[in-house]
Amino acid sequence: MTKTPSDNRETATDDHRAPSHPRATAGVENRIETEGDPASDDELEYEVVTTPVLVVGAGAAGARVAIALAESGVEPLVIGKRDHGDAHTTWAAGGVNAALGSLDPEDDWTIHAADTLNEGHQLNDPVAVELTAREMPDRIRELVEWGMSFDRTAEGDINQRYFGAQSYRRTCFVGDRTGEAMLETLIGRARDLEIPYRENVMITRLLADGERVDGAVGFDMETGEGLLFRTNHVVLAAGGFSALYHRHSSRDDENNGDGQALALEAGARLLDLEFVQFHPTGMVGERYGEEWDGRLVTEAVRGEGGRLYNSEGERFMERYSPDQMELDARDVVARAIAQEVREGRGTDDGGVYLDVSHRDAEYVRERLPSMVERFESLGVDITEEPMVVAPTAHYTMGGVDIDFRTGETGVDGLYGVGETVAGVHGANRLGGNSLAETVAIGKLVGDHVADAVTAGDEDPTVTDSQRALAEREFRSLGELATSDGAVTPTELLEDLGDLLWDHAGILRDEAGLREGLAALEQLRGRTADLRVEGGLTSKPLEYAVDLSASLTVAEAMLRAALERTESRGAHYRTDYPETESDWRVNLVHAAGTSGLSISRRGVAEPSPAVREALEEGYELDYHHLE
């Protein structure tokens, strides 16, 4: 039997607005609900949408889940906060990992898994790692079938480049716009399958009782209309929380921790929030302007031979990592840059130089076209002069705790995938694995959810209690949208970004983390005096909702960083600089009546095949690039 959403739409009045996109009508029950005297100011209008599966997030992970569902005969509804096709995936530039062996035939999935575990400092979920590494060659071939035009070798094979801390050349790429090309391919496939979607929708709460999820509540960001999504299956694919920091590689209105906060509030657990990856090379400097501060300079620049120099002209990675140099792990390179700046060998802008001008200019233009174009627009020719870079918050390894075989969170009907979840990357992410995780795990989660959908999920009933929960949320949003205090959400988000950068940045210690928690409480107190201007369709309201999620996740991250009294991967404690074997545990967060709790959980061991690859001690030989 083909499982599709019901189409039992009804209109309560003649002047009801149609959905903003014609394809958004599948599975929609459009109603205007009113309470009290119809002529009073107490009218409450909202739209009810029913669907067998709701996918929250329209980037690569959400798209791949939806494709798997549709190919299994289930028609999901995908929603995103931006225009369809405009997701953070497009900012993943350098490449996607798969052990194809195009240039290094000795590479295989077990070595890919071993590199991932080593980069993650053995805190990764080995099941997640092995599923990703094993799946990826097929996922790459699948993307090719759907039209993704990877760069090719002279022999016609998919080309592969070096990425940091990888034993072999296994990063497939489309110039330096790989994420954009991947998302275009996935969106094209989703359109071929006629998967319904709603764009410019913000989810503010899940319908949940701590044990199961029955849908979600949000609003249309263009019209302000309330939306009640009734479904028995919700997949969170909403990204990470790196934008909490003041210097970050995301847009300000993305990666604010909403997926993690929604899951925690619904009864799911969070995992390893202390691990935030600071990409070594973000743009920095007055020459580039505030708009570009923190914007990613792809690892592909170093993968194509880019070199780092301090203000004294020293190629300083020779001191920190003489064997792997600029292509050592991201946490190692980021700390090296931070140390150079801290000791007075940085540029006037607080960065270092990244130089690829020793390579042939045409080669640079061919391999790094987006970087060349971006810097040219700022008056910098990277084929002839260096870029100024410094670490920037880029990716969050922590997130929702899931079973990677299924995507299940432990809350019935709630699943997670992509950067919203934790497990694949451990204490530090291997470059090129973020895009890999989205399609490898995305397919597996989509397949599992499709198997879980039953005939009764096609047109789920909306109960009075679910309406009551939704209506309470709509009223809260209405009150928030008319707040007339003295402080704006933007001000508080900026202060939060500075707080985290100062107290939970690349280098951490107990005193700083405790000061950060105290400052966070003060900041939270200021939310009682919010001013939100522009109503339900305004950016200030969006930022006010982001602020609530960001404060929740920031507290969990600070507490986890304080709890972990060692240095491991991206988490570096100057007061505990060594990695301790007793700390090879995951930190699990749960919400309770007395607030957040943290517990410890041991890490499973990898399979014999991957243990063998670990024992072989494969390692990148950087000097192949010289």
N, C-alpha and C positions, 0 to 999 in steps of 0.2 A: 504494500500500500504506500502510495506517495504521501508524505506528511507535509502539509503546507498550512500557513496561517489561515484562519477563517476570514471571510470578508463580509462580516455582518454589520457593516456600517449603518448608522442611523443618524439622522440630523434632528436635533431638538427644535431648532428654529430655522427660518428661511435664510437668515443673514449670517449663518455660521461660516466662518472662514475655512477654506480648503487647506489641506496640508501644503507646506511650502514647496514640496517637490512632488511631481506627479507619481513617481515610483514609490513614494512613502505611503501610499494608500493601502498597500497590501497588509491585511491583518489588522486594520484599524477600525475601532468602534468609536466614531466621533460623536461626542456629546457635549452640550453645555449643561453643567450642573449648577443649580442655584439654591441657596439657603435663605430662609427668612422671607421677608416681603420683597417680591421681585422689583419693586420700585425703590427699595432702600439701597444704601451704600454697601450692604453686606453680601452682595452677589458674589458667588464664587464660580468662576468659569474654568473648566479644564477639559482636556481631551483624554479619552481612555483608549489605549492601544493594546491589543492582545497579539501575542506571537508565541510560538513554541519555544524559541530561543532568542534572548536579547544579548547582543554582543556590544559591550560598552568600550568603544575605542576603534577607530577606523584606520589605524596604521597597519604595518605589515603583519603583526601578530593577529590583530582582529580580523583582517582580511583573509589570512590563511585559515583561521578557524571557520569563518563563514563559507569559504570555498569548500572545505571538507564537508561541512554540513550539507551544503547544496548538492554536492556530488553524491551524497548518501540519500538524497530525497527529502531532506528537511530544509525548509525555507526560513532562515533566520531573519531577524531585523538587526542591521548594524547602525549604530549611532555614533556620531563624533561631534566634538566641540567646534570644528572648523568646517570649511567647505570640503566636500568629498574630494579626496586626493591630496589635501593639504594637511599632512601629518608629520610628526617629528621624524619619522623614518627617512624623509628626504634629506635630513641633515647628517645621516650616516654616510660618509663620503668614500672612505678608503677601500672597502671591500668586504667580502663575505667568505668565511672559511669552509673548505671542503677538501678532504684528502683525495684529490683526483689524480695526483702524480703526474700532471702534465709536464713539469720540468724536472721533478725529483721523483722518479718511479718508486723509490724505496719508501716513500711516505704511505701511511695507511691510517685507518680510522683509530686504531689503538694508540698510535703515536699522537694523533690529534687529541685524543682523550687524555693521554699522559701530559701533554703540554698544558692542557686546560687545568688539570688537577695541580700541576706544579705552579702555574700562575695563580691559582686560587688558594695556594698554601694549604692544600689538603682539607679545606673546609667545604668543598663542593659536595653536592649530593651526587654520588657516583652513578646512580641510575640516570639522573638528568644529563650528566656529562656523556655517558656512553650512548644514550638514545640520540643526543644531538650529533655526536661525531659519526655514529653509524648511519644516521638518516641522511646526512648532508650531501653526499654524492648524488643520491637519487633526487633530492630536492633541487639541486643545481640543474640536473638534466631536465627536470620538470619545468623549471623556469625558462630554460631554452626552448622547450616545446611550446610554451605560452608566448614566446616572442622576445625574451630578454636577450639583448645583444652584448654578451660579454666580449671584452677585448680578447683577441686571438693571437696565437703564435704564428710564425711564418708557415708552420706545418698545418695550421688550421685548428689546433687544439685550444681549449680555453686557457688563456694566459693566467699565470699566478705570480704574485709578488711576495716579497718578504714582508712580514709584519712583526712587531716587537715580540720577543720571547717565543717565537715559533721555530721548531727545529728545521722545517723545510718551507719552501715556497708553496703555500697552500691557499693564499688569499686571492680569490677570484674577484675581478673588478670590471667596472665600466668607467674607464678614466678615473676621475675623482668625484663621480656622481653616482656611485653604486646604489645607495639607498633610494635615491630618486628614481633610478631606472627600475629597481625592484618593485617599488610601490606602484609605479605606472603599470608594470606587468601584472601585478596582483589585482589592481583595480580593473584593468582590462579584462582579466579572467572573470572577476566578479560580475562585471557588466554583461559579459557573454552568458553567464548563468542567470542573469536578471535577478540578482540578490537585492532585495529592498534595503534602502538605507534612509536615515534621517540625518541631515547635517545641521550644524549650529544648534545642537542640543546639549544642555548641561545637566548631568545627573547630580542631585544633591543628597539623596538618601536611598538606601535599599529598603524594600519592604521585607523586614526580617524580624524574627522573634528570638534570635540567638541559636536556633536549631535548624531553621530552614529559611530560604529566601523565596518570596512570592512575586518579585518584580522590583520595580524601581520608580522613583519619583524625580522629576526635574522640570525644566521649562525650556521653551523655545526662545533662544537668545535673540532672535530677530523680532518676534511678535510679543514676547513676554507671557505667552499662554502657558498655563500649567499642563504638564503631561504626566499621566499615570500609565506606566507600562506594566501590564499584567502578564506574567510568564512564570513557568515552573523551572526555568533554566536561565541563569545569568552568567555570562562570561566576562570577567573584568580584564580588559586589555588596554588600560588607560595610561601606561607609561610609568615613569619613576618619580624622583623628587629632587633631582639635582638643581632645579631652579630655585630652591630655598636659599641657595648661597648668592651673595651679591655679584660674584663673578662666575658666570656659568655659560655653557655652550648652547643652552636652549633659548627659545623665545620666552619672554616673561610670563606668558599666559599658558604655558605648558609645563608638564613635569613638576607639578606643585604638590604631589602626594595624595591627590584625590582618590586614586584607586586603592592605595593602602589604607587611607582613613575610612573609606566606605566599607572595606572588608573588615577592618577591626571593629567598627561600630556594629556590623552585622553578626559578629561572633566568631570570625576567623582569627587565626593567629598570624603574627608577623615574625620575621626571621632576620637576624643579622643586620639590623639597620645601621650599625656602626660603620659599615663598609661602604664608603663613598669614593668613587674613583675620580681623582683629579687628573685630567688629561694633561700631559706635560706642556702641550703647545696650544694655548689660546692666544688670540690677538690681544696685545696690550700696547698702550702708548698714545700720547696726544696726537700724533700724526694720523692715527686711524679714527680718532673721535670716540665719544662715549657710546655711540650706536654699535660699534664693533667690539667693545670691550668684552673679552672672554669668548668671542666667537671662535669656533674650532678651526685650527689649522690641521688638516687631516694627517694622520700618521703615515699616510701614503707619501708625504714629503720625505720623511725619514726612511720609509721603505724603499724609496727611489734614490737613496744615498745622501739625504740632507744631513748636515752636520751642525752641531751646537757649539757656540763660542761664547765666552763671557766678555765683559767689557775690556779685559786686558788682552783679548785676542787668543786666549787659551782654549783649546778643544778639551773642555774640562771633563768630559765623560771618560777620558783616559784615566782619571783618578778614581772614578767611582765604579767603572765597569770596563776594564781594558779589553775583555774578550768580546762582549756583546755591544759595547759602545752605545750609540744612540738608539739601538734596537733592543736594549734590555727592557724588562717589564716596565709598564707605565708608572707603577708606584716608585720604582727605583729612579727613573729619569725625572719624575716630578719632584721627588725629594732632593735630588741633586741640584736641580734648578733653584729650588727654594733655598738650599744651603748656599749656593753661589751668591744669590741676592742678599741673603741674610749677612754674609761675611763681607759685603761691600764690593763684590765683583759683578754686580748687575748693571744694567743700563740705567739712565736717568729715569726711565719709565718704570723701573722695577722689574725688568725682564732680562732675557738673554737673546742672543742672535741665533736664528736658524737660517742656514745658508745652503742653497742647492745650486748656486751659480757656477760651481765647478763642473756641473753636468752640461752636456750639449744643449743649447737653448731650444732647438727644435724638439729634442727628446723631452725636455721639461714641459713644453707646450702640449705635446702629444699626451703625456702621462698625467699631467696636472692642469688640465685646461681651466677648471673652475677656480683653482688657486691663482693662476696667472691672471685670469679675468678680474677676480675680486681685487687683487692688489693693484692691478693697473688702474682700476677705477679710483684708487686712493693715491695714485701717483708713485707707486712702487713697482719696479720691474724685477720680479724675483729671479729672472734668468741672469740678472746682472748684479743684484744687491741683496743683502739679507733681510729677513723679516725679524721683527721684535716680538718675542713670545714669552709667555709665563703660564704656569699651571692654571687650569680653570675647572670648576666642578662640571663633570661631564656625564657620569653614569652612576647609578646606584645599584650595587650588588644585592642589597637587602630588599625585602618586600614581603609579599604574602606567602605563607607556608602552604605548599601544595604537594600532592602526590603526582609526580611527573608522568606516571603511566596513564593518568586519567584527567589531570587538571583539577581534581577535587580539593576543596579547602577544608573539609570537615564540617562545613555548614551545608546541609542538603540543598541541592539546586544551585550552589555557588561555585564557580570555577575561576581559575586565573591563568594568565599566560603572558609571556613577554617580560618587559622590564617591570611590570607590576609585581612580579613574583621573585622569590629568591631561590637559589639552589644550583643553577648551572655554573655560576662564576665564582662561588666561594668568597674568599677575601679580596680578590682582585680579578678583573675580567681580562681575558686574552683578547687583544684587538682583533676584530673580524668575527667575533663570536656573537655579538649582539644580533646582527642580521640573521646569522645562522640559527640562533635559538628561535627567532620569530617564526620561521617557516618549518623547522624541524619539529618543534614542540607544538606549534600551532596546528599542524595537520593531525598529530596524535590526539590532541585535546578535542578538536572538531570531530574526529572519528568516534571518540568515546561518547561525547555528548549526543551525537546522532543515534548511537545505540541506546542511550538512556531515554530518548524521547519516545513517548507512547501516544496512542490515539487520543487519550484524554488531555494531552498537552497542546493539542492543536487549537483549541478554543477555551482557554481556562476561564472559569467563572470569577467574576469580581465580587468579593463579599463586602458587606457593610463595614466590617472592621478594617479591611484594606482601604476602602474609601476614606474612612475616618482618619487613618494614618496619613494618607496622601493629603487630605484637606488640611490637617494640622500643619503639614510641611508647607503647603501653599500659603497659608496664613503667615507662617514664620517668614517666608520669603518676602511676602508683601510688607511685613513690618520692617524687615531688614532693608528693603528697597527705599523706605521713607525715613530711615534713621537720620536725625538732624543734629548729631553731636559735633565735636570739634576736631576729630582726627580722621583722616581718610584711610581706607584700606591700603592704598599705595604707600603711604608713609609707614605704616606698620610692617608691610612686607619688605620694604627697604631696610627698616631697622632690624627685622629678623635676619635678612641676608647678611648684614654687617655683623650681627651677633654670632651667627654660625661661622662665618669666615674667621672671626677673631678667636672664638673659643672652641670650635670643632672643625678646624681646617686641616691642612696637611700635617701640621705638628700639634700634638695635643698633650695636655697633662692634667692631673687631678684638679689643681687649683683653677685652671681655666675652664674646665668642664663644669665645676661647681658654680663658678661665677656665671657661666652661660645659663645654667638652670635657674639661678636666681633672677637673672635678667629676663629670662623667658617668662617667669611668673609676673614680673612687672609689666612686660609687654602685653601679656594676656589680660591683665587688669585694665589696660587702656582700651580694649575692645568694647568696653561698656559705653564708651563715648564716641562711637563710630558716626561718621557722616557719609552717607551714600547718596550721591546726586545722579539723577537721570532715570530713575525708575527701573523696571524689570528688564529693560533692554540695554542697560548701560554697562560699560566696562567697570565702573566702580562696584556694581553688584557682583559681577563675575569675580572681581578681585576680593570682595568680601567673603564670598563662598570659598575661594581658594585659601584665604587666610585661615579660616576655621580648620581646613584639612591640614594646612602647613604647620600650624601650631601643634596639632596632635602628633604629626610625624616627627617634628623637630624635637619634641620632648622625648619620644621613644628613642630617637637617634642619640641624643645627649646622654640619656640614662644607659644605653647600651655601651657607648664609648667609655663612660665612667666605670661600668661594670667590668669591661675587658682589660685587665691589668697586665697587658703584654703588648708587643708590637707584632702585627701580622698583616701582610699585604698592604692594602690601602689605609689601614688603621695603624698610626704610628704614635706611640706614647713616649715622649721624651723622658718621662720618669720611669718607664718600664721598656727600655729599648730592645730587649731580647724577645725572641719567639720562644714560648714555653710549651713543652709537650703536653702538660696538663690542661692547656687551654685549647686543645684541638676539640672544641665543642661548639655547637651552634647556640646562639642566644635566642630564645623564643619569647615573644611578647604576647600577652593576653590582656584583655580589658575586663575588669571586674568591678564590683561595687565600691571597692576602695581605691580604684585607679588602675594604672598599668602595673602588671607584674612581669618579672623576668625570670625564666628558668633556663637550665642548661640541658642540652641533649647531645649525646655522642654522635659521631659521624660514622657512617657505614664504610666498609672497605670496598674497593673496586673489584671487578672480576679478575680471574687469573690472567686472562689475556692482557688486560691493561696493567696489572701489576708487573707482568713481564716487561712491558714497554717502559714502565717507570724504572725498573731495575737496569735496563739497558743504558739509561742516562743520556738520551738524545738531547742535543743542544744546538742552537743556532750558531753557526760560524759567521759572524758579522763580516769578516774580512773577505768573504766572497764578493762583497760589493766594492772593494777597493780596486 
